[in-house]
Structure formats: structure tokens, C-alpha cells
Amino acid sequence: MGAHQLLVDVPTQFLYHLYKGEQVNRYSISTAANGVGEKKGSFQTPRGWHIVRAKIGQAQPENTIFVGRRPAGIFTPAMDVSDKDWILTRILWLSGLEVGKNRLGDFDSMQRYIYIHGCPDSRVMGVPHSKGCIRMRNQAIIELFDIIPIGTKIFIQG
């Protein structure tokens, strides 16, 4: 078991950061408005064991907009005129570990582009509202991104 682990608790809308089995932090999050589920195209947050496959956005400024995992400008509050699911600041790209549940075929979290990512500060946390990913406050995702390594295990319980 790696020293760092994450637990995403969908019912409470909290992400717990554990180090050597002890909780070191708790973050308010927002998971999918459509609830939990693993099928491609469902816009649901997938459950089960995952790992952080890639970390994207190192050293980018806070509020960097990512399109296709590439920096595409800086988000400003004036841009927040719709319910768009902005991907900002940092990306932790998840890959499922459970074949037939969240890995391979029609249930592959990585192919679904499931991330833990930042979002506009105006978005409410603690309420399911994303399109499948796990949203965090920008400062929180920066903090977490800087601490956990690629390969960190994550359990998403719903």
C-alpha cells in the first residue's frame, strides 16, 4: 500500500486524504449531478478503486483553463455565465483498477476522462453538480496536487 491514499465519499461530498492510514485532510467536493455509475456516456462518477494515472498542470497559474488537458487561457469571473463544467488549475487523471467495473470496455474511467480538477470559485461544493468528474476548490486541488504522487490509490464510494 502506498503512503498516500484518497477516499472520495460521494454521499457526504468529501474527499479524504490519508497518509499511512491516518487522515491528514478533508476537502469539500462536488461529484456528478447524475449520481454514481461506471458506464461510458452516463455522466456519472465511477465507483471503486482507481489510481492517479497522470498529473496535469504543474506550475500553471491558478484558474488556468484546460481543454483537452492543454492550457487554454485564464478563467475570469466574467466567463462564468453558464453552467459549463470548467476544468481549471490542476488535473488528477484517474484510471480504474477493477476490470469490468471501472477499467476496460464500456466502463473505463480513464477513457471517460474522469478527473479530480479545480473549478470556478463561484461553484457550490458539497452538492453533486459535475458531469462525472470530482470538482474541488482551486486552492484545495493545488495543495493536493503538490502532495500526492502519480500512482496514488483512490477509492470512490457511493
C-alpha positions in Angstrom: 0.0 0.0 0.0 1.3 3.5 -0.9 1.8 6.0 1.9 -0.9 8.3 0.4 -4.5 7.3 -0.4 -7.6 9.2 -1.2 -11.2 8.4 -0.3 -14.0 10.1 -2.2 -17.2 9.8 -0.2 -20.0 10.6 -2.6 -22.8 10.6 -0.1 -21.1 13.2 2.1 -19.4 15.0 -0.8 -16.0 14.9 0.9 -12.6 13.8 -0.3 -10.3 12.5 2.5 -6.5 12.5 2.1 -4.9 9.7 4.1 -1.2 9.3 4.8 -0.1 5.9 6.2 -3.7 5.2 7.1 -4.3 8.4 9.0 -6.5 11.3 7.8 -4.4 14.4 7.2 -7.1 16.5 5.4 -10.7 16.6 4.3 -11.9 18.6 1.3 -15.4 19.5 0.3 -16.1 18.3 -3.3 -18.8 18.1 -6.0 -19.4 14.8 -7.8 -21.7 14.1 -10.7 -25.2 15.6 -10.8 -26.3 12.2 -12.4 -25.1 10.3 -9.3 -22.7 7.3 -9.4 -22.2 4.8 -12.3 -19.4 3.5 -14.4 -20.9 3.3 -18.0 -19.5 5.5 -20.7 -21.8 8.3 -21.6 -23.6 8.2 -18.3 -22.1 11.5 -16.9 -21.9 9.7 -13.5 -19.0 9.5 -11.1 -17.5 6.0 -11.2 -17.1 3.9 -8.1 -14.4 1.6 -6.9 -10.6 1.6 -6.8 -8.6 3.9 -9.1 -5.1 5.4 -9.2 -3.8 8.8 -10.2 -2.6 7.9 -13.7 -1.4 11.4 -14.6 -1.0 14.9 -13.0 -1.5 17.8 -15.4 -1.0 21.5 -14.8 2.2 21.6 -12.7 3.3 25.3 -12.3 0.3 26.6 -14.3 -1.3 29.7 -12.7 -4.5 29.3 -10.6 -7.6 29.4 -12.8 -5.8 28.1 -15.9 -8.4 26.7 -18.3 -7.7 23.2 -19.6 -9.2 22.0 -22.9 -8.2 18.5 -23.9 -5.7 18.6 -21.0 -3.9 21.5 -22.5 -3.7 25.1 -21.1 -6.1 27.3 -23.0 -6.1 30.7 -21.1 -7.1 32.0 -17.8 -10.6 31.8 -16.4 -12.2 35.1 -15.1 -15.5 35.5 -13.3 -16.9 37.3 -16.3 -16.7 34.0 -18.2 -18.9 32.3 -15.6 -22.2 33.0 -17.4 -23.3 29.4 -17.9 -23.4 26.1 -16.2 -20.3 24.9 -18.1 -18.2 22.3 -16.3 -14.9 24.3 -16.4 -11.7 22.3 -15.8 -9.4 24.6 -14.0 -6.0 24.9 -12.3 -4.9 21.2 -12.0 -6.0 17.8 -13.2 -5.5 14.4 -11.5 -6.5 12.0 -14.2 -7.9 8.7 -12.8 -7.6 5.2 -14.1 -9.8 2.4 -12.8 -8.2 -0.7 -11.3 -11.2 -3.1 -11.4 -11.6 -4.8 -14.8 -15.3 -5.0 -15.8 -16.2 -2.3 -13.3 -14.2 0.8 -14.0 -11.4 -0.5 -16.3 -11.7 -1.6 -20.0 -14.7 -1.9 -22.2 -17.7 0.3 -21.7 -16.7 1.1 -18.1 -13.2 2.6 -18.4 -12.7 5.6 -16.1 -9.5 6.7 -18.0 -11.2 6.6 -21.4 -14.1 8.5 -19.9 -11.7 11.3 -18.9 -12.6 11.1 -15.2 -10.6 13.7 -13.3 -10.3 15.4 -10.0 -9.9 19.0 -11.0 -10.4 22.7 -10.0 -13.5 24.7 -10.9 -14.7 28.3 -10.6 -14.8 29.6 -7.0 -18.5 30.5 -7.6 -19.4 26.8 -7.8 -21.0 25.3 -4.7 -19.2 22.4 -3.1 -20.9 19.7 -1.1 -23.6 19.2 -3.7 -23.4 16.8 -6.7 -23.3 19.0 -9.8 -20.5 17.9 -12.2 -20.7 16.0 -15.4 -18.9 13.0 -13.9 -15.6 14.3 -12.5 -14.8 15.3 -9.0 -14.6 19.1 -8.6 -12.5 20.8 -5.9 -11.8 24.4 -5.0 -8.7 25.7 -6.8 -6.5 26.2 -3.7 -7.5 22.7 -2.5 -6.6 21.0 -5.8 -3.2 22.8 -5.8 -2.5 21.6 -2.3 -3.5 18.0 -3.0 -1.7 18.0 -6.4 1.6 19.2 -4.8 1.5 16.4 -2.2 0.3 13.2 -3.8 2.4 11.2 -6.3 1.3 9.6 -9.5 0.1 6.1 -8.6 -1.8 7.2 -5.5 -4.7 4.9 -4.9 -8.2 6.4 -4.7 -11.4 4.7 -3.5 -14.7 6.2 -4.7 -17.6 5.1 -2.6 -21.1 5.9 -3.5 
